[in-house]
Amino acid sequence: MHWLREKRSAGWVVKAAFNSAGALATGTTVLVVAISKFVEGAWITVIVIPLIVLAFHRVRQHYDQVRNQLSMHGFAAVFEGPVSPHGL
């Protein structure tokens, strides 16, 4: 996807092809190992890791919502000068 989004320079097709081949090889390896090791305890990893990532994503969404609620965007800034720590 990187080579489709970025400014295309000379040789981008070759780079994209190598990138795609690497992604395909990596994905195939992950699937083969996950399936072959599933009964030996890899099911924990196959199930728990995506659940942890989902939980992190939900926490991030919550933080984004809180940030938007606390934002002062749209309010006029009122500044009357420096504030003295002594209340003068």
N, C-alpha and C positions, 0 to 999 in steps of 0.2 A: 504494500500500500504506500510505502514511503516514496517509491519511485513514480507513483502516479500523482501524488500530491505536490511534490517539490518541483522546482524549476528543472526542466529536462535538459541535461547537458549531453554531450556526445557520449555514446556508449551506454546510455541509461537502460536500453533494452537488455543488454548483456548482464548488467548489474541486477536488474529486476529478475532475470531468469535464474541467475545464481541464488539470489535471495529466496525466490520461490522454491527452488530445488532444496535448499537448506531447510526451509520451513516444512516442506513435505517430508523430508527425511526425519526431522526432529519429531514431527507429529506422529509419524508411523512408529518410530521407536518408542515413544511414550505410550501409545496404544498397545503395542505388543507386550511391553514390560508390564503395564497395568493389568492387562488381561491374564497374562501368564502367572503373575504373582498374586492375583486377586485372592485366591484361596489360601495363600500362605500368610495372609495378614495385610496385604496391600489395600484391602477394602477400607481399612481405617483411613489411610491416606487419600484414597479416591473419594471418600465421602466427607471426611472431616475438613480437609483443606478447602474445598469449595464452600463449605458452610462458614468457615472462618473468614474467607474472602467476602462472602455475602454479608456477614456481620460487620466487617470493616466498612463495606460500602454503605450500609444502613447508617452507621455512626457518622460517616462523612456527610450523608444527606441531611442528617439531623443538625450537624454543625453548620452546614450551609443555610438551612432554614433559620437557625438561631442568629447567624450573622446577618441575614437579610432583615430579620425582625429588629435587631439592635442597630441597624444602619441609620445614620443620620442623612442619608442621601435624600435630597428633595427639600430639606429644611434650609432656610436662610441662615447663614453664619452670622452670629452676633458677637462682635468683639469690641470691648470697650477699653482696651489697653491692658497693660500688665497688671497682675494682681499682686499686691504686696503680701508677703507672708505675715506681716504684723497687723494687717487689717486697717492700714491707714488710707 
